[in-house]
Amino acid sequence: MIISQKLKETNIAEYILYMWQVEDTIRAFHFDINEIDRNIIRKYEQSREVKGAIRQWYEQLIRMMVREDIREKGHLKFTLDSIDSLSSLHHSLLQEPTDKTYQELFRIALPYVNEFQKKAEAEGQGVIETCLNGLYALLLLRLQNRKINRDTGEAMDSYRNLLSYLTVRYQNR
């Protein structure tokens, strides 16, 4: 909750990735708030009141995930709405004749996006969602201590550069 609030205000792409990680954490603990409390919330060095607020936040997310029927897979509607907002800005920046920087970042990332979409069988997925999925996959690989090859590293760098620029523009709009 504390991290998500800060990220939402400062870096929308990192916020989305963080929320995906929270969704997967909830799934890993089988939507059991007591397990989440024992394994996560209690470890925070926060007051009882803050820990209570964090627990309520997790409880609310659990209810939302159940209501939105994303127990097995999928993402909360509000994170998808954030992706839609970033995608709209992405399309605007591609049409903006004065923003050559973003267009160049997109040009560099596009071949990697297309390749990732083919490998993931997600050709209909938007560019921004693909970049986020790629970075989330990278996070999961790193958590597993898996080696990242040079091509994957270059692809993820292009995604990170594109999303970083887009995020700054998003926050400054």
C-alpha positions in Angstrom: 0.0 0.0 0.0 2.7 2.5 1.0 4.9 1.6 -2.0 1.9 1.5 -4.4 0.8 5.0 -3.4 4.3 6.5 -3.9 4.7 4.7 -7.2 1.3 5.8 -8.5 2.3 9.4 -7.9 5.9 9.1 -9.3 6.1 6.3 -11.8 3.0 4.8 -13.4 4.9 2.0 -15.2 6.6 0.9 -12.0 3.2 1.2 -10.2 1.6 -1.2 -12.7 4.5 -3.7 -12.4 4.3 -3.5 -8.6 0.5 -4.1 -8.7 1.0 -7.2 -10.9 3.5 -8.5 -8.4 0.9 -7.9 -5.6 -1.7 -9.8 -7.6 0.7 -12.7 -8.0 1.5 -12.6 -4.3 -2.2 -12.7 -3.4 -2.5 -15.7 -5.7 0.5 -17.4 -4.2 -1.1 -17.1 -0.8 -4.3 -18.5 -2.2 -6.3 -15.3 -1.3 -5.7 -16.0 2.4 -5.4 -12.7 4.2 -4.1 -14.5 7.3 -1.2 -16.0 5.3 -0.5 -12.6 3.8 -0.6 -11.0 7.2 1.8 -13.6 8.7 4.3 -13.6 5.7 4.2 -10.0 4.6 2.3 -7.4 6.7 3.8 -8.4 10.0 7.3 -7.9 8.6 6.7 -4.2 7.9 8.4 -2.0 10.4 5.2 0.2 10.8 2.8 1.1 13.6 -0.1 -1.2 14.4 -2.4 1.4 12.7 -0.4 1.4 9.5 -0.3 -2.4 9.5 -4.0 -2.4 9.9 -4.4 -0.1 6.9 -2.1 -2.4 4.8 -4.2 -5.4 5.8 -7.4 -3.6 4.8 -5.7 -2.7 1.5 -4.9 -6.4 0.8 -8.4 -7.4 1.8 -9.8 -4.9 -0.6 -7.6 -6.2 -3.4 -8.6 -9.8 -2.7 -12.3 -8.8 -2.9 -11.7 -6.9 -6.2 -9.8 -9.9 -7.7 -12.5 -12.3 -6.8 -15.2 -9.9 -8.0 -13.3 -9.3 -11.3 -12.8 -13.1 -11.7 -9.0 -12.9 -11.9 -8.2 -15.6 -9.4 -6.1 -17.6 -11.8 -4.8 -15.0 -14.2 -5.4 -11.5 -15.4 -5.1 -8.0 -13.9 -7.2 -5.7 -11.9 -9.3 -3.3 -14.0 -7.7 -0.2 -12.5 -4.2 -1.4 -13.6 -5.6 -2.1 -17.1 -7.1 1.4 -17.1 -3.6 2.8 -16.3 -2.2 0.8 -19.2 -4.9 2.3 -21.5 -3.9 5.8 -20.3 -0.3 5.1 -21.1 -1.2 3.6 -24.5 -3.3 6.7 -25.4 -0.3 8.9 -24.5 1.9 6.6 -26.5 -0.3 7.1 -29.6 -0.4 10.8 -29.1 3.4 11.1 -28.9 3.8 9.1 -32.1 1.6 11.6 -33.8 3.4 14.6 -32.3 5.8 15.9 -34.9 8.0 17.7 -32.4 8.7 14.7 -30.2 11.5 13.0 -32.2 13.0 11.5 -29.0 9.9 9.4 -28.3 9.6 8.3 -31.9 13.2 7.2 -31.9 12.8 5.2 -28.7 9.8 3.6 -30.2 11.7 2.8 -33.4 14.4 1.1 -31.4 11.9 -0.9 -29.2 9.5 -2.0 -32.0 11.4 -4.9 -33.4 11.8 -6.3 -29.9 8.1 -5.7 -29.2 7.2 -7.6 -32.4 9.5 -10.5 -31.5 8.2 -10.7 -27.9 4.6 -10.7 -29.1 5.3 -13.6 -31.5 7.1 -15.6 -28.8 4.4 -14.9 -26.3 1.6 -15.5 -28.8 0.3 -12.1 -28.1 0.3 -10.4 -31.5 -2.9 -8.5 -30.7 -1.5 -7.0 -27.6 -0.6 -3.3 -27.5 3.0 -2.0 -27.5 2.8 -0.6 -24.0 1.3 -3.7 -22.5 3.9 -5.8 -24.3 6.8 -3.7 -22.9 5.3 -4.0 -19.4 4.9 -7.8 -19.8 8.5 -8.1 -21.0 9.7 -6.2 -18.0 7.6 -8.2 -15.6 8.9 -11.4 -17.2 12.4 -10.0 -16.6 11.6 -9.4 -13.0 10.4 -13.0 -12.6 13.6 -14.3 -14.3 15.7 -12.3 -11.9 13.8 -13.5 -8.9 14.6 -17.1 -10.1 18.3 -16.1 -10.5 18.1 -17.0 -14.2 20.7 -15.7 -16.5 19.6 -13.0 -19.0 21.1 -13.3 -22.4 22.4 -10.2 -24.3 19.5 -10.0 -26.8 17.0 -10.2 -24.0 18.9 -7.5 -22.1 18.9 -5.2 -25.1 15.2 -5.8 -25.6 14.4 -5.0 -22.0 16.6 -1.9 -22.1 14.6 -0.6 -25.1 11.4 -1.3 -23.2 12.7 0.4 -20.1 13.8 3.5 -22.1 10.5 3.8 -23.9 8.5 3.4 -20.7 10.7 5.8 -18.8 10.3 8.5 -21.3 6.5 7.8 -21.5 6.2 7.8 -17.7 7.8 11.2 -17.4 5.5 12.6 -20.0 2.6 11.0 -18.3 3.5 12.4 -14.9 4.0 15.9 -16.4 0.8 16.1 -18.3 
